[in-house]
Amino acid sequence: MLNILDRYIFREISLTWFAVTTVLLVIMVANVLTRILAKVTAGTVPADALLLLVGLKVINLLVTLIPLGLYLGVLLAFGRLYRDSEMAAISACGTGIRSLYRPVILNGLIGVVLIAFLTFWASPWAARFEREINQRVASQSVASLLSAGNFVEILNGEAVVFTEALSENKQQFQRVFVHRDLEDGAFEVETAKSAYYQRVESAEADGMAKEYIVFVDGVSLVGKAGGDEYRRTRFSRHGVLLPRDPLENRTLENSAKTLRQLWRADDSQSRAEIQWRVSIPLAAMLLAILAVPLSHASPREGRYSKIVLAILIYIPYANLLVLARKWLSAGTVPAWLGLWWVHLVFFVVVIYFTVRRFGFGWVKARLTGTSV
């Protein structure tokens, strides 16, 4: 049962945690929005899918921002208590260490539940949904992505399409050209006064329709950049095949698989993904516990005095988890070792800072039930 002090500290941590996470999320969403807007401008992503894609990215961002926000939230909340001498008043009332850790652990449990929900269900669902959106975009005609006066890259920049004007149904074009990269560094440029879009259903096994831009009254130029030999051909009508990205044939990534699918796969990549999903909630709790002794500061040091040290501890921890995940996925380390050794090392760091701050008396207090 939480007393008045526990509720007060719990509220301070929760509000700070929410504020920090919101600020970090706004910064990251701005970067994501910039990248997606660039794709919308280039015509590779439809404008009506902009907000949906941003929302899906937010889910993935929260997986890493919630643990970091909780870590900094505990650190800043306790830092304010030290700065305003409230922690000294709390200690003078005979409050022990357990009264400090109860609201922290409660916030940590809330964070663990949220992160577990994101990592085990929401994030894989978002990855699958994003893949479906990309598949729908890939299945759309290239002509539907064109816009007048803009250069549109397709197939990862291997081809560029430009049209000065187009009809409302995007089937007729005026003053258009297509630049395509060929083998051995050669390129081909097709230009024409007018053109129209044509789609031919494919009878091949892949089932992908072939798309053409049929040029009317134009010129074809083939050569190599910097070379002195070019082949120039005039034509009255000529069809150019638009290359397509066979996204539909890509296999489902591990990040998009459900826990049952990963468990049944029983390979190193799947085991790495399972341990990664378990590790993030565990890391959130360890970071929250570490923030308690790490936040100790004198009133003159200020609220933000330990931020640099906290970040210097967080970065190696996060990087080691990513590195251990890659090692496990590649089969470099056995599954029983996996990512757990990183948490064990970090747990030793937590014990070190806790003992350094509170001394060994806190162990006796936990065993006897007395206050320290």
VENPEVEN-V205738 format. One record per residue. RES is the residue in three letters. PHI is phi in degrees with one decimal (NA if undefined). PSI is psi in degrees with one decimal (* if undefined). NEAR is the number of other C-alpha atoms within 12 Angstrom. Layout:
BEGIN
res->RES phi->PHI psi->PSI near->NEAR
res->RES phi->PHI psi->PSI near->NEAR
END
This chain:
BEGIN
res->MET phi->NA psi->128.7 near->10
res->LEU phi->-83.1 psi->133.8 near->18
res->ASN phi->-90.7 psi->-173.5 near->14
res->ILE phi->-62.1 psi->-42.8 near->13
res->LEU phi->-64.5 psi->-42.1 near->25
res->ASP phi->-61.3 psi->-43.0 near->27
res->ARG phi->-66.1 psi->-36.4 near->21
res->TYR phi->-64.9 psi->-49.4 near->23
res->ILE phi->-65.2 psi->-39.3 near->37
res->PHE phi->-59.3 psi->-43.6 near->31
res->ARG phi->-65.7 psi->-41.6 near->23
res->GLU phi->-61.1 psi->-44.3 near->28
res->ILE phi->-66.5 psi->-44.5 near->42
res->SER phi->-62.7 psi->-45.6 near->35
res->LEU phi->-64.8 psi->-42.8 near->22
res->THR phi->-67.2 psi->-41.3 near->29
res->TRP phi->-58.0 psi->-47.4 near->35
res->PHE phi->-63.2 psi->-42.2 near->29
res->ALA phi->-65.0 psi->-46.1 near->24
res->VAL phi->-63.5 psi->-45.9 near->27
res->THR phi->-62.0 psi->-39.5 near->32
res->THR phi->-64.0 psi->-44.5 near->23
res->VAL phi->-62.6 psi->-46.2 near->21
res->LEU phi->-63.0 psi->-38.9 near->26
res->LEU phi->-66.2 psi->-41.2 near->29
res->VAL phi->-61.4 psi->-41.3 near->19
res->ILE phi->-63.9 psi->-45.8 near->17
res->MET phi->-69.2 psi->-38.6 near->23
res->VAL phi->-64.6 psi->-35.0 near->28
res->ALA phi->-60.8 psi->-41.6 near->18
res->ASN phi->-66.5 psi->-42.9 near->18
res->VAL phi->-63.3 psi->-43.6 near->24
res->LEU phi->-62.2 psi->-36.9 near->26
res->THR phi->-63.4 psi->-43.3 near->16
res->ARG phi->-66.6 psi->-42.3 near->20
res->ILE phi->-70.4 psi->-37.0 near->28
res->LEU phi->-62.4 psi->-35.8 near->24
res->ALA phi->-62.8 psi->-38.0 near->19
res->LYS phi->-70.2 psi->-37.2 near->26
res->VAL phi->-64.9 psi->-42.9 near->27
res->THR phi->-62.8 psi->-39.0 near->24
res->ALA phi->-73.7 psi->-13.7 near->27
res->GLY phi->90.3 psi->3.9 near->34
res->THR phi->-84.0 psi->-13.9 near->39
res->VAL phi->-132.1 psi->130.7 near->35
res->PRO phi->-67.2 psi->146.0 near->30
res->ALA phi->-64.8 psi->-30.8 near->23
res->ASP phi->-71.9 psi->-10.8 near->16
res->ALA phi->-97.8 psi->3.3 near->25
res->LEU phi->-61.1 psi->-57.3 near->27
res->LEU phi->-64.8 psi->-35.3 near->20
res->LEU phi->-65.3 psi->-42.8 near->22
res->LEU phi->-66.8 psi->-38.0 near->32
res->VAL phi->-62.6 psi->-43.4 near->28
res->GLY phi->-60.9 psi->-39.6 near->24
res->LEU phi->-67.5 psi->-37.1 near->31
res->LYS phi->-66.9 psi->-33.8 near->32
res->VAL phi->-60.4 psi->-39.1 near->33
res->ILE phi->-59.9 psi->-45.1 near->32
res->ASN phi->-67.8 psi->-35.4 near->32
res->LEU phi->-65.7 psi->-38.0 near->32
res->LEU phi->-64.3 psi->-25.0 near->35
res->VAL phi->-60.6 psi->-38.2 near->39
res->THR phi->-96.6 psi->-26.2 near->36
res->LEU phi->-79.2 psi->-31.6 near->36
res->ILE phi->-64.1 psi->-47.0 near->45
res->PRO phi->-61.5 psi->-42.4 near->43
res->LEU phi->-66.0 psi->-40.7 near->44
res->GLY phi->-64.2 psi->-38.7 near->40
res->LEU phi->-64.5 psi->-43.6 near->50
res->TYR phi->-58.6 psi->-52.0 near->45
res->LEU phi->-70.9 psi->-30.6 near->44
res->GLY phi->-64.5 psi->-45.1 near->47
res->VAL phi->-63.7 psi->-42.3 near->53
res->LEU phi->-62.0 psi->-45.9 near->44
res->LEU phi->-73.4 psi->-36.9 near->38
res->ALA phi->-64.6 psi->-46.4 near->45
res->PHE phi->-70.7 psi->-31.6 near->49
res->GLY phi->-61.4 psi->-38.2 near->36
res->ARG phi->-67.0 psi->-38.5 near->31
res->LEU phi->-63.1 psi->-39.6 near->31
res->TYR phi->-68.9 psi->-40.7 near->31
res->ARG phi->-65.4 psi->-40.7 near->25
res->ASP phi->-88.3 psi->11.2 near->20
res->SER phi->61.9 psi->16.2 near->22
res->GLU phi->-70.9 psi->-32.6 near->22
res->MET phi->-66.5 psi->-35.0 near->30
res->ALA phi->-65.0 psi->-39.8 near->21
res->ALA phi->-66.9 psi->-37.7 near->15
res->ILE phi->-64.4 psi->-42.1 near->23
res->SER phi->-67.2 psi->-36.2 near->20
res->ALA phi->-65.7 psi->-23.2 near->12
res->CYS phi->-82.8 psi->2.2 near->14
res->GLY phi->84.6 psi->17.7 near->16
res->THR phi->-75.1 psi->132.0 near->21
res->GLY phi->-91.1 psi->-177.1 near->26
res->ILE phi->-64.6 psi->-35.4 near->32
res->ARG phi->-60.9 psi->-31.2 near->28
res->SER phi->-68.4 psi->-24.8 near->32
res->LEU phi->-80.8 psi->-36.2 near->39
res->TYR phi->-82.5 psi->-25.2 near->33
res->ARG phi->-58.3 psi->-53.1 near->27
res->PRO phi->-66.9 psi->-30.3 near->33
res->VAL phi->-66.3 psi->-47.1 near->42
res->ILE phi->-65.8 psi->-35.7 near->31
res->LEU phi->-64.3 psi->-45.1 near->29
res->ASN phi->-62.1 psi->-38.8 near->39
res->GLY phi->-62.7 psi->-39.7 near->39
res->LEU phi->-65.4 psi->-39.0 near->25
res->ILE phi->-62.0 psi->-43.1 near->25
res->GLY phi->-63.0 psi->-39.8 near->40
res->VAL phi->-62.4 psi->-43.4 near->32
res->VAL phi->-63.9 psi->-45.2 near->24
res->LEU phi->-62.1 psi->-46.1 near->29
res->ILE phi->-68.7 psi->-39.1 near->37
res->ALA phi->-62.1 psi->-39.9 near->33
res->PHE phi->-61.6 psi->-41.6 near->25
res->LEU phi->-69.1 psi->-47.0 near->33
res->THR phi->-73.3 psi->-35.4 near->38
res->PHE phi->-90.2 psi->-21.7 near->36
res->TRP phi->-131.9 psi->-58.3 near->25
res->ALA phi->-64.5 psi->-47.6 near->30
res->SER phi->-65.1 psi->-46.3 near->33
res->PRO phi->-61.0 psi->-38.7 near->34
res->TRP phi->-62.3 psi->-42.2 near->27
res->ALA phi->-62.7 psi->-39.2 near->30
res->ALA phi->-65.2 psi->-40.6 near->30
res->ARG phi->-68.1 psi->-40.7 near->25
res->PHE phi->-64.5 psi->-42.6 near->25
res->GLU phi->-62.1 psi->-37.9 near->31
res->ARG phi->-64.7 psi->-39.3 near->26
res->GLU phi->-64.2 psi->-39.5 near->23
res->ILE phi->-62.9 psi->-45.0 near->24
res->ASN phi->-62.9 psi->-35.6 near->25
res->GLN phi->-67.2 psi->-39.9 near->22
res->ARG phi->-65.5 psi->-39.0 near->21
res->VAL phi->-63.7 psi->-42.0 near->30
res->ALA phi->-66.5 psi->-30.8 near->29
res->SER phi->-79.5 psi->-15.7 near->27
res->GLN phi->-70.1 psi->157.1 near->25
res->SER phi->-67.7 psi->146.3 near->33
res->VAL phi->-62.0 psi->-32.7 near->38
res->ALA phi->-62.3 psi->-31.2 near->38
res->SER phi->-69.2 psi->-18.1 near->29
res->LEU phi->-91.7 psi->-8.6 near->34
res->LEU phi->-75.9 psi->151.8 near->40
res->SER phi->-142.1 psi->143.6 near->34
res->ALA phi->-64.0 psi->133.5 near->26
res->GLY phi->81.5 psi->7.0 near->20
res->ASN phi->-122.0 psi->145.0 near->22
res->PHE phi->-85.7 psi->125.6 near->26
res->VAL phi->-115.1 psi->120.5 near->34
res->GLU phi->-87.4 psi->138.8 near->33
res->ILE phi->-131.2 psi->156.1 near->32
res->LEU phi->53.9 psi->53.7 near->21
res->ASN phi->55.5 psi->37.8 near->18
res->GLY phi->86.0 psi->2.4 near->20
res->GLU phi->-72.8 psi->-18.3 near->23
res->ALA phi->-141.3 psi->145.6 near->28
res->VAL phi->-130.0 psi->132.9 near->32
res->VAL phi->-119.0 psi->137.2 near->41
res->PHE phi->-137.3 psi->138.5 near->36
res->THR phi->-139.9 psi->139.4 near->36
res->GLU phi->-79.7 psi->-32.1 near->23
res->ALA phi->-152.0 psi->150.6 near->24
res->LEU phi->-148.8 psi->158.5 near->27
res->SER phi->-75.3 psi->170.3 near->20
res->GLU phi->-63.8 psi->-36.3 near->13
res->ASN phi->-85.3 psi->3.7 near->16
res->LYS phi->57.3 psi->38.3 near->23
res->GLN phi->-112.4 psi->-18.6 near->27
res->GLN phi->-120.5 psi->137.7 near->28
res->PHE phi->-128.1 psi->151.9 near->34
res->GLN phi->-125.2 psi->133.5 near->29
res->ARG phi->49.1 psi->81.6 near->26
res->VAL phi->-130.5 psi->152.1 near->38
res->PHE phi->-147.7 psi->158.7 near->40
res->VAL phi->-129.9 psi->129.2 near->39
res->HIS phi->-107.8 psi->128.0 near->32
res->ARG phi->-129.2 psi->140.0 near->33
res->ASP phi->-86.1 psi->129.6 near->26
res->LEU phi->-106.8 psi->-175.5 near->17
res->GLU phi->-73.8 psi->158.7 near->12
res->ASP phi->60.3 psi->31.0 near->9
res->GLY phi->77.8 psi->6.2 near->15
res->ALA phi->-82.9 psi->164.5 near->21
res->PHE phi->-141.4 psi->161.3 near->25
res->GLU phi->-134.6 psi->134.2 near->30
res->VAL phi->-123.6 psi->124.7 near->32
res->GLU phi->-112.8 psi->124.6 near->41
res->THR phi->-127.4 psi->151.1 near->39
res->ALA phi->-159.5 psi->159.0 near->33
res->LYS phi->-70.4 psi->-32.5 near->25
res->SER phi->-149.1 psi->164.7 near->30
res->ALA phi->-161.0 psi->166.6 near->37
res->TYR phi->-144.6 psi->155.5 near->32
res->TYR phi->-89.0 psi->139.7 near->33
res->GLN phi->-138.9 psi->133.0 near->26
res->ARG phi->-117.4 psi->128.6 near->24
res->VAL phi->-120.9 psi->120.5 near->18
res->GLU phi->-66.5 psi->135.9 near->15
res->SER phi->-90.1 psi->142.1 near->12
res->ALA phi->-97.8 psi->5.8 near->10
res->GLU phi->-78.4 psi->172.0 near->10
res->ALA phi->-66.2 psi->-31.3 near->9
res->ASP phi->-72.6 psi->-17.8 near->13
res->GLY phi->71.8 psi->7.4 near->14
res->MET phi->-84.4 psi->129.0 near->23
res->ALA phi->-69.6 psi->148.1 near->25
res->LYS phi->-97.6 psi->137.4 near->27
res->GLU phi->-115.4 psi->139.0 near->26
res->TYR phi->-130.5 psi->149.1 near->26
res->ILE phi->-109.7 psi->116.5 near->38
res->VAL phi->-92.8 psi->112.5 near->33
res->PHE phi->-85.0 psi->143.3 near->34
res->VAL phi->-122.9 psi->123.1 near->28
res->ASP phi->59.0 psi->73.1 near->24
res->GLY phi->-143.0 psi->-169.3 near->28
res->VAL phi->-134.7 psi->140.5 near->28
res->SER phi->-115.0 psi->133.2 near->29
res->LEU phi->-128.8 psi->124.5 near->25
res->VAL phi->-126.1 psi->133.2 near->27
res->GLY phi->-179.3 psi->-169.6 near->24
res->LYS phi->-116.6 psi->142.6 near->20
res->ALA phi->-62.6 psi->128.1 near->17
res->GLY phi->84.2 psi->-6.3 near->10
res->GLY phi->-81.5 psi->169.9 near->12
res->ASP phi->-111.4 psi->6.1 near->9
res->GLU phi->-121.9 psi->124.1 near->12
res->TYR phi->-134.5 psi->145.4 near->17
res->ARG phi->-107.9 psi->118.8 near->18
res->ARG phi->-114.6 psi->127.2 near->16
res->THR phi->-131.8 psi->131.0 near->20
res->ARG phi->-98.0 psi->146.1 near->19
res->PHE phi->-147.1 psi->157.7 near->19
res->SER phi->-93.7 psi->-28.6 near->18
res->ARG phi->-155.1 psi->130.6 near->22
res->HIS phi->-154.3 psi->132.2 near->26
res->GLY phi->-99.7 psi->133.3 near->29
res->VAL phi->-113.3 psi->122.9 near->33
res->LEU phi->-73.8 psi->128.7 near->25
res->LEU phi->-91.0 psi->118.5 near->32
res->PRO phi->-66.9 psi->147.7 near->29
res->ARG phi->-121.5 psi->150.1 near->28
res->ASP phi->-90.4 psi->111.9 near->28
res->PRO phi->-72.7 psi->65.4 near->22
res->LEU phi->-67.5 psi->-29.3 near->22
res->GLU phi->-62.7 psi->-22.2 near->20
res->ASN phi->-90.7 psi->-2.0 near->16
res->ARG phi->-74.1 psi->143.9 near->12
res->THR phi->-77.2 psi->156.4 near->13
res->LEU phi->-70.1 psi->127.1 near->23
res->GLU phi->-72.2 psi->157.5 near->19
res->ASN phi->-62.6 psi->-33.6 near->31
res->SER phi->-64.5 psi->-20.4 near->34
res->ALA phi->-98.0 psi->-4.6 near->30
res->LYS phi->-82.3 psi->151.1 near->31
res->THR phi->-76.4 psi->165.8 near->28
res->LEU phi->-62.1 psi->-36.5 near->30
res->ARG phi->-65.0 psi->-41.4 near->18
res->GLN phi->-64.4 psi->-40.5 near->22
res->LEU phi->-66.3 psi->-40.3 near->27
res->TRP phi->-66.4 psi->-37.0 near->19
res->ARG phi->-74.0 psi->-27.6 near->15
res->ALA phi->-64.1 psi->-44.7 near->18
res->ASP phi->55.0 psi->47.1 near->18
res->ASP phi->-123.0 psi->172.0 near->20
res->SER phi->-64.2 psi->-37.7 near->27
res->GLN phi->-65.3 psi->-40.8 near->32
res->SER phi->-68.8 psi->-39.7 near->33
res->ARG phi->-64.4 psi->-38.0 near->36
res->ALA phi->-64.1 psi->-38.9 near->39
res->GLU phi->-67.7 psi->-40.2 near->41
res->ILE phi->-63.3 psi->-47.6 near->36
res->GLN phi->-65.6 psi->-32.1 near->37
res->TRP phi->-65.1 psi->-42.3 near->40
res->ARG phi->-67.3 psi->-31.7 near->38
res->VAL phi->-77.7 psi->-33.2 near->30
res->SER phi->-68.9 psi->-33.9 near->37
res->ILE phi->-65.6 psi->-48.3 near->40
res->PRO phi->-61.9 psi->-38.1 near->35
res->LEU phi->-63.7 psi->-41.1 near->32
res->ALA phi->-63.7 psi->-36.4 near->42
res->ALA phi->-61.8 psi->-42.5 near->43
res->MET phi->-67.7 psi->-42.1 near->39
res->LEU phi->-64.1 psi->-39.8 near->39
res->LEU phi->-65.4 psi->-39.5 near->46
res->ALA phi->-64.1 psi->-40.7 near->47
res->ILE phi->-68.2 psi->-39.2 near->41
res->LEU phi->-63.8 psi->-33.9 near->40
res->ALA phi->-63.4 psi->-23.5 near->45
res->VAL phi->-65.6 psi->-58.3 near->47
res->PRO phi->-70.0 psi->-27.8 near->33
res->LEU phi->-70.9 psi->-23.6 near->41
res->SER phi->-80.6 psi->-7.9 near->40
res->HIS phi->-60.3 psi->129.3 near->37
res->ALA phi->-156.0 psi->152.0 near->31
res->SER phi->-77.2 psi->159.3 near->22
res->PRO phi->-57.0 psi->-29.3 near->21
res->ARG phi->-77.9 psi->-20.4 near->15
res->GLU phi->-72.7 psi->-29.1 near->18
res->GLY phi->91.9 psi->168.3 near->23
res->ARG phi->-71.3 psi->-31.2 near->28
res->TYR phi->-104.6 psi->18.6 near->29
res->SER phi->-69.2 psi->-26.9 near->24
res->LYS phi->-102.9 psi->8.6 near->30
res->ILE phi->-63.2 psi->-44.3 near->28
res->VAL phi->-61.7 psi->-46.8 near->16
res->LEU phi->-61.5 psi->-40.7 near->20
res->ALA phi->-62.7 psi->-42.3 near->32
res->ILE phi->-67.5 psi->-39.2 near->22
res->LEU phi->-64.7 psi->-26.6 near->14
res->ILE phi->-82.1 psi->-38.5 near->27
res->TYR phi->-67.5 psi->-42.9 near->31
res->ILE phi->-60.4 psi->-49.3 near->17
res->PRO phi->-62.3 psi->-36.7 near->20
res->TYR phi->-61.5 psi->-48.7 near->32
res->ALA phi->-65.6 psi->-41.4 near->28
res->ASN phi->-67.6 psi->-37.6 near->16
res->LEU phi->-65.3 psi->-36.7 near->27
res->LEU phi->-63.7 psi->-43.7 near->33
res->VAL phi->-63.8 psi->-42.7 near->25
res->LEU phi->-65.6 psi->-42.9 near->22
res->ALA phi->-64.7 psi->-34.3 near->33
res->ARG phi->-63.4 psi->-42.5 near->36
res->LYS phi->-65.6 psi->-40.0 near->25
res->TRP phi->-63.4 psi->-43.4 near->23
res->LEU phi->-66.7 psi->-40.0 near->31
res->SER phi->-64.1 psi->-35.7 near->27
res->ALA phi->-82.9 psi->-5.8 near->20
res->GLY phi->81.5 psi->13.5 near->20
res->THR phi->-70.8 psi->-36.5 near->19
res->VAL phi->-115.8 psi->150.1 near->22
res->PRO phi->-70.5 psi->161.1 near->22
res->ALA phi->-66.2 psi->-33.2 near->27
res->TRP phi->-68.5 psi->-25.0 near->15
res->LEU phi->-87.0 psi->-50.5 near->20
res->GLY phi->42.6 psi->-124.8 near->35
res->LEU phi->-98.8 psi->-4.1 near->39
res->TRP phi->-67.7 psi->-30.3 near->28
res->TRP phi->-65.3 psi->-30.1 near->24
res->VAL phi->-66.8 psi->-43.7 near->29
res->HIS phi->-65.0 psi->-35.8 near->31
res->LEU phi->-64.8 psi->-44.0 near->21
res->VAL phi->-62.5 psi->-43.2 near->20
res->PHE phi->-68.2 psi->-33.5 near->30
res->PHE phi->-63.1 psi->-37.4 near->23
res->VAL phi->-63.1 psi->-39.3 near->16
res->VAL phi->-62.8 psi->-40.8 near->26
res->VAL phi->-62.1 psi->-45.1 near->29
res->ILE phi->-62.4 psi->-40.4 near->26
res->TYR phi->-61.2 psi->-50.1 near->19
res->PHE phi->-68.9 psi->-32.8 near->26
res->THR phi->-67.1 psi->-46.7 near->27
res->VAL phi->-65.9 psi->-38.2 near->21
res->ARG phi->-63.0 psi->-35.0 near->18
res->ARG phi->-83.3 psi->-47.4 near->21
res->PHE phi->-104.8 psi->-12.9 near->24
res->GLY phi->81.0 psi->177.0 near->17
res->PHE phi->-77.1 psi->-7.9 near->17
res->GLY phi->-64.7 psi->-25.1 near->20
res->TRP phi->-66.8 psi->-27.0 near->23
res->VAL phi->-68.2 psi->-44.8 near->20
res->LYS phi->-63.4 psi->-38.9 near->16
res->ALA phi->-63.5 psi->-38.4 near->17
res->ARG phi->-67.6 psi->-34.4 near->17
res->LEU phi->-78.3 psi->-36.9 near->13
res->THR phi->-94.8 psi->-15.9 near->11
res->GLY phi->83.2 psi->10.5 near->15
res->THR phi->-89.3 psi->166.5 near->17
res->SER phi->-92.2 psi->151.3 near->21
res->VAL phi->-122.4 psi->* near->24
END
